[in-house]
Amino acid sequence: MGQTDAGIAPDYYARLGLEFDPFATGAMPDFFFVGARRRFLAQRAVHALYFSGAIVLLLGADGSGKTRTLDEIQSAYGFDTVRLR
């Protein structure tokens, strides 16, 4: 007890054999976790693009995976995208 976060982190990484913080922003840029909910939302966006001609917006809190989901849709289906920040 009594250790600071800085003292805990290196021990945590060493115990698990990690070289970096796996939860840091951009820690694993090539990894895309496709959980059931994310897959469902991505498929709905693609469906709307194909069949309705609608403009699809991905909205969510910082760190919720909007950019990564958009990248995955773009690479999988070849859609042109526009990003607004």
N, C-alpha and C positions, 0 to 999 in steps of 0.2 A: 504494500500500500504506500501511499505517500510519493510515488513516482509521478513525474509530470508526463504529459502526453508525448513529449519529445523523448523521454526515457523509455516509454513503453513501445513506441513504434519500431525502433530497430530490433528489439527483442521479439516482437510480434512477427516481423518480416523474417528474421533468422529462424524462428521456430517452424514457420511454414515454408521455408525455403524460397521466399520471395525476394526479388531484387528491387521492387518498387511497390508503391501503394496501389493496389488493384482498384481502389475506389476513387482515385484521383481523376479529375477531368482529363480526358485524352490519354489515360493510362494504356488502353488497349484499342487503338483506333481501328484495327482490322477485325475486331470481334464484334459481332452483332448477335445479341441474345434474342432469339425469336420465341418469346413466350406466346401462349395462346391468345392473350389479349392483344399484344402488339401485332401478331400475325393477322388477327381479325380486323383490327383498325387499318392496317396497311392494305388488306384486301378490299375493304370498303372504300378506301380512297381510290384505289385502282379501278374498282367497279364504277365509281362515280365519274372518273375520268373517261373511261371507255364508253359508257352507255348514256350519260346524261349531258355531256358537253359542259358540265359545270366547272367553275373554278373551285379547287379544293384547297382549303386552308388547314394547316396543322397548327393547332394552338395548344399551349401547355406551359407549365411552370419551367423555370430554368432547370436544366439537368434532367428533364423528363424524357428525353430521347427524340425530340422533334427532328433535329438535324440528322441524326443517325438513321432514323426511319425514312426520312426523305432521301438520303443517300442510297439506302438499300432499295427503295422503290425505283429510283432513277437508274441504278445499275442493273436491276433485275428486268425492268420493263423498257428502258431506254427513253423515258419521258424527259422532255426539256423542263427545267424548273427555274423558278425565280424565287429568290430569297429576300425577304424584307426583315430588317431587324429594328 
